[in-house]
Amino acid sequence: MSLGEILDRTIQIYRSRFLVFVSIWAIAATVMMTVNFADTIWSMRRLLPHPSPVAAWLLTILDWLAVSHLHSLIGSVFAPALVRQTRCSVFDSKESVRESLAFGLRRWRRFLGIATLKLALGPLAAEIASVVVLCGLAVLTYLIDPKMRAPSIVLMVVVVALSGLILAQWLSACFSLSIPAATLEDLGGMAVLQRSWRVTRERRWAIQFIWIGLFLGHLVVLYTLAFLLRWGWTLVLRAWHFHFSRPWYEASFFPVYIAVGALVGPIFAIASTLIYYDQRIRNEGYDIERMMDAAGMSAPAAPAVVVAGDSAEAEVQPG
């Protein structure tokens, strides 16, 4: 399928099992937002009484990265349920939400381990590389020109940060089919990452396009709802002659986060599963394999021939 056909098929599958996909990811979104709520209360930047602007900026970035990575780890436990429901749509079979969730929850250690490997070899590796490059450039800059102007330093930081972001996105695309491969092929560890690296070779640009599109769409919806909610809060509180309370506003916005996350989250899982099947059909003839299995044409494994000796038995494989 082309990218347009994959997106069209994704929307068809999503619509056909809308309540199933949303109910599965609503659980994951609730867990993620619980983490966000705890982070809002116990955030590092709130432990510092009066941080400097630079320290506050750095702590905000580190906090956002930590929460984002934690979200990806949490999502890896629930994503297999979405993959299995997508498989049911592709092959016109049935599986309950409970069965799909039970599959991922029973194997949560495996999927969490795969997600940890993806994180270590993908975004985390890119982030560490960016920090190392920035430190090296800082030392080199100080040795060459200790009085370098602030705009030049800011430009250097922006270029390195953007390069790190692009590298992180590319590596994430390389390993993005690990969960579908682990779910549908029963693989684990480095084997599933190698499998994803091979399968995504021709479609990494498409995966990045889909992910960026969903991310931007997610942000647009969230910020639009945030503006409307804040506007509504302001009108109501002014009518009742109360001051605007930001903590109460943030607490009231968490259900909106959960709802938007539950609506948007399943789309990438469905699309990545379709890309996984599409690449297997292109490169491995998976559709022919399925047809042969359905027709009973797959060659059975040859039985072993056991030859009994005087003192021991030797197992001989034919051929």
C-alpha positions in Angstrom: 0.0 0.0 0.0 1.0 3.6 -0.5 1.1 6.0 2.4 -2.3 7.4 1.5 -3.8 3.9 1.3 -2.3 3.0 4.7 -3.8 6.1 6.3 -7.2 5.4 4.6 -7.2 1.8 5.8 -6.1 3.0 9.3 -9.2 5.3 9.6 -11.4 2.5 8.3 -10.2 0.1 10.9 -10.3 2.7 13.6 -13.9 3.6 12.8 -15.0 -0.1 12.6 -13.8 -0.8 16.2 -13.8 2.7 17.6 -15.1 1.9 21.1 -12.7 -1.1 21.4 -9.6 1.0 20.5 -10.6 4.0 22.6 -11.5 1.8 25.7 -8.1 0.1 25.5 -6.1 3.2 25.2 -8.2 5.1 27.8 -6.7 2.9 30.4 -3.2 3.7 29.2 -4.0 7.4 29.0 -5.4 7.3 32.6 -2.2 5.8 33.9 -0.1 8.3 31.9 -2.1 11.3 33.2 -1.8 9.9 36.8 2.0 10.2 36.2 1.5 13.7 34.9 -0.5 14.6 37.9 2.1 13.3 40.3 4.8 15.1 38.3 2.9 18.4 38.5 2.8 18.1 42.3 6.3 16.7 43.0 8.2 18.3 40.0 11.9 19.0 40.5 11.4 22.7 39.6 9.0 23.1 42.5 11.5 21.7 44.9 13.9 24.6 44.2 12.8 27.8 46.0 14.0 30.4 43.5 15.7 28.8 40.5 17.5 30.9 38.0 15.9 31.2 34.6 18.5 29.0 33.0 18.1 26.3 35.7 14.3 26.5 35.5 14.5 26.1 31.7 16.8 23.1 31.9 14.8 21.5 34.6 11.6 21.9 32.6 13.2 20.2 29.6 14.6 17.4 31.7 11.2 16.9 33.4 9.4 16.8 30.0 11.8 14.3 28.6 11.6 12.1 31.7 7.7 12.1 31.6 7.7 11.5 27.8 10.0 8.5 28.2 7.9 7.1 31.1 4.8 7.5 28.9 6.4 5.4 26.2 7.2 2.7 28.7 3.7 2.6 30.0 2.3 2.6 26.5 4.4 -0.5 25.5 2.3 -2.6 28.0 -1.0 -1.6 26.4 0.0 -1.3 22.7 0.0 -5.1 22.1 -3.8 -5.1 22.8 -4.2 -2.5 20.0 -2.0 -4.6 17.6 -4.1 -7.7 18.3 -7.3 -5.8 17.6 -5.8 -4.5 14.4 -4.9 -8.0 13.4 -8.5 -9.1 14.1 -9.8 -6.3 11.7 -7.3 -7.3 9.0 -8.1 -11.0 9.1 -11.8 -10.6 10.1 -11.5 -12.4 13.4 -12.8 -11.7 16.9 -11.1 -11.1 20.2 -12.5 -9.4 23.3 -11.0 -6.3 24.9 -10.3 -8.4 28.0 -8.4 -11.0 26.0 -6.3 -8.5 24.2 -5.4 -6.6 27.4 -4.6 -9.9 29.2 -2.2 -10.8 26.4 -0.1 -7.7 27.0 -0.4 -7.6 30.8 0.7 -11.3 31.1 3.8 -10.5 29.2 4.4 -7.0 30.6 8.0 -7.8 31.5 8.9 -8.7 27.9 7.2 -5.6 26.4 8.6 -3.3 29.0 12.1 -4.8 28.3 11.6 -4.2 24.6 10.5 -0.6 25.2 13.5 0.0 27.4 15.8 -1.2 24.7 14.1 0.9 22.2 14.4 3.9 24.5 18.1 3.2 25.2 19.1 2.7 21.6 16.8 5.4 20.2 15.8 8.7 21.8 18.0 8.3 24.9 21.1 7.6 22.7 20.3 10.7 20.6 19.9 12.8 23.7 23.1 11.7 25.3 24.9 12.3 22.0 23.5 15.8 21.8 24.7 16.6 25.4 28.2 15.2 24.6 28.4 17.3 21.5 27.2 20.4 23.3 29.7 20.0 26.1 32.5 19.4 23.6 31.5 22.6 21.6 31.3 24.6 24.9 34.8 23.6 25.8 36.1 24.2 22.3 34.3 27.6 22.1 35.8 28.7 25.5 39.3 27.8 24.3 38.9 29.6 21.0 36.9 32.6 22.0 36.0 33.0 25.7 34.0 36.1 24.9 31.7 34.7 22.3 28.4 36.6 22.0 25.2 35.1 23.3 23.4 34.9 19.9 26.2 32.7 18.6 25.9 30.4 21.6 22.1 30.2 21.3 22.4 29.4 17.6 24.9 26.6 18.4 22.5 25.2 21.0 19.6 25.3 18.6 21.4 23.6 15.8 22.7 20.8 18.1 19.2 20.4 19.7 17.5 20.1 16.3 20.1 17.6 15.1 19.5 15.5 18.2 15.8 15.7 17.7 16.1 14.6 14.0 18.4 11.7 15.1 16.0 10.7 17.9 13.1 10.7 15.5 14.9 8.6 12.9 16.0 6.0 15.4 12.5 5.9 16.8 11.2 5.1 13.3 13.8 2.4 12.9 12.5 0.6 16.0 8.9 1.6 15.8 7.7 -1.8 14.6 9.2 -3.7 17.6 5.9 -4.0 19.4 3.9 -5.3 16.4 6.7 -7.8 15.6 6.9 -8.9 19.3 3.2 -9.3 19.4 2.6 -11.1 16.1 5.8 -13.1 15.9 6.4 -13.8 19.6 9.9 -12.3 19.5 11.8 -10.6 22.3 15.1 -8.9 23.2 17.5 -7.7 20.6 16.0 -10.0 18.0 12.8 -8.0 17.8 14.8 -4.7 17.4 16.8 -6.2 14.6 13.5 -7.4 13.1 12.1 -3.9 13.2 15.3 -2.4 11.8 15.0 -4.7 8.7 11.2 -4.3 8.2 11.2 -0.5 8.5 14.1 0.0 6.0 11.8 1.1 3.2 9.2 2.9 5.2 11.0 5.0 7.8 10.0 8.3 6.2 6.4 7.3 6.1 6.5 6.3 9.8 8.0 9.7 10.7 5.4 11.5 8.6 2.6 9.7 10.4 4.1 10.2 13.9 4.8 14.0 13.3 1.3 14.5 11.9 -0.4 12.9 14.9 1.9 14.7 17.3 1.1 18.1 15.8 -2.6 17.3 15.6 -2.6 16.2 19.2 -1.0 19.5 20.2 -3.5 21.6 18.2 -6.5 19.8 19.8 -5.0 20.0 23.3 -4.1 23.7 23.1 -7.5 24.6 21.5 -9.4 22.8 24.3 -7.0 24.3 26.9 -7.8 27.8 25.6 -11.6 27.1 25.6 -11.5 25.6 29.1 -9.4 28.5 30.5 -11.8 31.0 28.9 -14.8 29.2 30.4 -13.1 29.1 33.8 -12.4 32.8 33.7 -16.0 33.7 32.8 -17.5 31.5 35.5 -15.2 32.7 38.2 -15.6 36.3 37.3 -19.4 35.8 37.4 -19.1 34.4 40.9 -16.4 37.0 41.9 -13.7 34.4 42.5 -10.0 34.7 41.6 -8.7 32.4 38.8 -6.9 29.4 40.4 -4.4 27.8 38.2 -4.0 24.5 40.2 -7.8 24.0 40.0 -7.6 24.7 36.3 -4.8 22.2 35.8 -6.7 19.6 37.8 -9.9 20.1 35.7 -7.9 19.7 32.5 -6.6 16.2 33.3 -9.9 14.5 32.1 -9.4 16.4 28.8 -5.9 15.0 28.5 -7.2 11.5 29.0 -10.0 11.9 26.5 -7.7 13.4 23.8 -5.1 10.8 24.5 -7.6 8.0 24.2 -8.8 9.3 20.9 -5.5 9.9 19.2 -3.3 7.2 20.8 -4.7 4.2 18.9 -4.1 5.7 15.4 -0.3 5.2 15.4 -0.6 1.7 16.7 -3.0 0.8 13.9 -0.9 2.4 11.2 2.3 0.8 12.4 0.7 -2.6 12.4 -0.5 -2.1 8.8 3.0 -1.0 7.8 4.4 -4.1 9.4 2.0 -6.3 7.4 2.6 -4.3 4.2 6.4 -4.7 4.5 6.1 -8.4 5.2 4.0 -8.8 2.1 6.4 -6.7 0.0 9.6 -8.4 1.1 8.6 -11.9 2.4 5.5 -12.9 0.5 3.4 -13.0 3.6 0.1 -12.9 1.7 1.2 -16.0 -0.3 2.2 -17.7 3.0 -1.3 -17.0 4.4 -3.1 -18.3 1.4 -1.0 -21.5 1.4 -1.8 -22.0 5.1 -5.5 -21.5 4.4 -5.4 -24.0 1.6 -3.5 -26.6 3.7 -0.5 -26.5 1.3 2.2 -25.9 3.9 4.7 -28.8 4.0 4.6 -30.5 7.4 7.9 -31.0 9.3 9.5 -34.4 8.5 9.4 -36.7 11.6 12.6 -37.9 13.1 13.7 -41.5 12.6 14.9 -43.2 15.8 17.3 -46.0 15.3 17.8 -48.3 18.3 21.4 -49.6 18.9 22.7 -52.2 21.3 23.6 -49.8 24.0 22.0 -46.4 23.0 19.5 -44.8 20.8 20.6 -42.5 18.0 18.2 -39.9 16.6 18.7 -39.5 12.8 17.2 -36.6 10.9 16.2 -37.5 7.3 18.0 -35.7 4.4 
